[in-house]
Amino acid sequence: MKSTLLKMSILILVSLSVGCQALKMDYGQPAAQFLEKDVAALGQKYLGKKITIKGTVTRTDVSDPQAGWIHLGNGIRCDFSRLPAMAQSKKPGDICFVDGILKECEEGNILLESAMLRDPTAPFSPER
């Protein structure tokens, strides 16, 4: 009985955690916005928060139908696993705005998870 209750409690906490991240992505405003060239230098304090990056697509990887990746300049990887069709819409050379949770932030290794494309006409004020 205790074991089952403990497992259920853990499951509920994990579900709430994942659900909160999804809500943050769908409805939350970004904590900061960056040009791709500035993320490594200025983004560290935004780890775990939703940010926007404006950058140029260097390549896309949609070889796995359940996943999708857009790579921007300066080693930025954007994980579109929630929305792989969105990743397919971009081609190398395209300029795009990507929202996501900043998970890694060091020169040449920047990761946005739960990424999604942002409306290019939405307000954009990059950190400098």
N, C-alpha and C positions, 0 to 999 in steps of 0.2 A: 504494500500500500504506500509506504513512504517513498519507495523507489519510483513508483508510478507518478506520485504527486511531484516529486523532484523533476522527473523527466518532463512532465507537462509544464511545470514552471519555467524550465529552461527553454522549452519550445516556444512558449508565449513570449519570453524576453527576446529571443532571437527574432521572432516574427515582428515584434514591435520595432526592433532596431532596424531591420530591413525596410519595414514600412515607413519609418521616419525618413530614411534616406530617399525613398521614392517620392515622398511628399515634398521633401526639400528640393528635389530636382524638378518636380512638376510645378510647384507653386512658389518656392522661395526665390527671393532676389539674390543675385550673386553678391558675395561679400566683397569682391574686387573684380576688376577687368584688366586684362593685359594684352599688349602686343606680344607676339611669339618671342621676339628678341629679348623681352624684359622679364619673362616668367621666372627663369632660374635665379636671377639676381634679386627679385622683389617678392617672389611668391611664398617663400618659406613659412612666413607667419600665417599663411592661409591653408596650411595642410589640414585636411579633413573638412574643408569648407567648399561650398559651391563657388566657382569662379567662371569667368568667361575669358576665352582666348581668341584673338583674331589672328589668323595665320594663313599661310599658303600650303595647300595640300602637296606633299611630296610623293605620297603613294597611299593606296587603299589596299586592304586585305579582306576580301570577302570569300575566301576559299572554303570556309566552314559556314554552311547555311545557318547555323545557330549563333554565329558571332560575326562581328564586323569591326574593323579597325580603320581609323583614319590617322595617318602620320602627317604631322606638320613639321616645319623647320625647327632646328635647334633641339632635335631629339624628343619632340613631344608626341606621345602616343595617346590616342583617344579611343577608349573602349566603348563601342556601340553595341555590346552584346544584348542589351535590352531592345535595340532598334537596328538590326543589321541592314534593313532596307534603306535606312537613312544614310548609312555609310556608303552604300552602293551609288547614291546619287551624286557623289563628288568624285572628281577626276584630278589627277596631278595638274597643278597650275591654278586650280580654283582657289579663290580666297573665300574663307568661311569664318563664321563665328561659332565657337563650340562652348557650350555650358557643360560643366561636369564637376565632380568632387575631386579635388586635388589630393592624390594619394602619395605621389613621389615628386620631389622637387629638388633636383640637383642638376648642375650643368650637364647637358647631354642625356639626361634621364628624367623626363617629366611624364607623369601618368595622370590622366583624367579618367575616372571611372564613372559609369552610368552616364556616359556622354550623350548629348543630343545637340542637334544643330539649333542655333538661335536665329531668330528673324533678323536679317541684316539691316532692317530699318528701325529696329529697337534702339533705344538710347545706349550709347557706348562711350564711356569716359575712362580710358586706360590709366592705370597707375604709372607714374614716371619717377 
